[in-house]
Amino acid sequence: MSSKMVSFFVVCLSALFMQGCATSSKPDEAPQAGAAPKISAEAEQALAKAEADINLARSKFALWTSAENALKSARKAASTGDSVAVIKHAGQASDQARLGLAQIDYPSTEKE
């Protein structure tokens, strides 16, 4: 397996582990006043994946501004509880991060 794939899997597993650690162990608690609206589990997973993809692209100096902007939109949608928008924007962020990483392998256009 290539080192890029290994790095990607490590980042994804780390993000999922951190997501699991951040959840409350008391499901009976009533939501507090002013707490952020809940999003679906699918939206939470999409957001966690986008965060991991963005972090990987950033670590390889391959982060596109379009990926970062899509992640900001996904976070904003999560704060309002809009799961559909979270999934949409998180997917765009992940796609743009993957494209940025793929661009690393392209030949340089600089002339020597």
C-alpha positions as CSV (number, residue, x, y, z in Angstrom):
1,M,0.0,0.0,0.0
2,S,1.3,3.5,-0.8
3,S,2.4,5.8,2.0
4,K,-0.4,8.3,0.9
5,M,-3.1,5.7,1.5
6,V,-1.6,4.7,4.8
7,S,-1.5,8.3,5.9
8,F,-5.1,8.8,4.8
9,F,-6.3,5.8,6.8
10,V,-4.4,6.9,9.9
11,V,-5.9,10.3,9.7
12,C,-9.4,8.9,9.1
13,L,-9.1,6.4,12.0
14,S,-7.8,9.2,14.3
15,A,-10.7,11.4,13.3
16,L,-13.3,8.7,14.0
17,F,-11.6,7.8,17.3
18,M,-11.7,11.5,18.4
19,Q,-15.3,11.8,17.3
20,G,-16.2,8.8,19.5
21,C,-14.3,10.3,22.4
22,A,-16.1,13.6,22.1
23,T,-19.6,12.1,22.4
24,S,-21.5,12.2,25.7
25,S,-21.7,9.0,27.7
26,K,-25.0,10.1,29.2
27,P,-27.8,9.8,26.6
28,D,-30.6,10.7,29.0
29,E,-29.4,14.2,29.5
30,A,-31.8,16.9,28.3
31,P,-30.3,19.3,25.8
32,Q,-29.1,22.5,27.4
33,A,-30.5,25.8,26.4
34,G,-28.4,27.3,23.7
35,A,-26.9,24.0,22.7
36,A,-26.1,23.5,19.0
37,P,-28.9,21.6,17.1
38,K,-28.2,18.0,16.4
39,I,-27.4,16.7,13.0
40,S,-27.9,13.2,11.7
41,A,-25.3,10.4,12.2
42,E,-24.6,10.4,8.4
43,A,-23.9,14.2,8.5
44,E,-21.6,13.7,11.5
45,Q,-19.6,11.1,9.7
46,A,-19.4,13.2,6.5
47,L,-18.2,16.1,8.6
48,A,-15.6,14.0,10.4
49,K,-14.4,12.6,7.0
50,A,-14.1,16.1,5.5
51,E,-12.1,17.3,8.6
52,A,-9.7,14.3,8.2
53,D,-9.4,14.9,4.4
54,I,-8.7,18.6,4.9
55,N,-6.1,17.9,7.6
56,L,-4.3,15.4,5.4
57,A,-4.3,17.8,2.4
58,R,-3.0,20.6,4.7
59,S,-0.2,18.4,6.1
60,K,0.9,17.7,2.5
61,F,0.7,21.4,1.5
62,A,-2.0,20.5,-1.0
63,L,-5.0,22.2,0.5
64,W,-7.1,24.2,-2.0
65,T,-9.1,27.2,-0.7
66,S,-12.2,25.7,-2.3
67,A,-11.9,22.7,0.0
68,E,-11.4,25.0,3.1
69,N,-14.4,27.1,2.1
70,A,-16.6,24.1,1.7
71,L,-15.6,22.8,5.1
72,K,-16.5,26.2,6.6
73,S,-19.9,26.0,5.0
74,A,-20.3,22.4,6.3
75,R,-19.5,23.6,9.9
76,K,-21.9,26.5,9.6
77,A,-24.6,24.2,8.4
78,A,-23.9,21.8,11.3
79,S,-24.3,24.7,13.8
80,T,-27.8,25.3,12.5
81,G,-28.7,21.6,12.4
82,D,-29.0,21.4,8.6
83,S,-27.9,17.8,8.0
84,V,-28.5,17.9,4.2
85,A,-26.3,20.9,3.8
86,V,-23.6,19.4,6.0
87,I,-23.5,16.3,3.8
88,K,-23.4,18.4,0.6
89,H,-20.7,20.8,1.7
90,A,-18.6,18.1,3.5
91,G,-18.7,16.0,0.4
92,Q,-17.5,18.9,-1.7
93,A,-14.7,19.6,0.9
94,S,-13.6,15.9,0.7
95,D,-13.6,15.9,-3.1
96,Q,-11.6,19.1,-3.3
97,A,-9.1,17.9,-0.7
98,R,-8.7,14.6,-2.7
99,L,-8.1,16.6,-5.9
100,G,-5.5,18.7,-4.2
101,L,-3.7,15.6,-3.0
102,A,-3.9,14.1,-6.5
103,Q,-2.3,17.2,-7.9
104,I,0.9,16.5,-6.0
105,D,1.6,13.6,-8.5
106,Y,1.2,15.8,-11.6
107,P,4.4,16.8,-13.3
108,S,5.6,20.3,-12.7
109,T,5.0,23.0,-15.3
110,E,8.1,25.0,-14.3
111,K,10.8,25.3,-16.9
112,E,14.3,24.7,-15.8
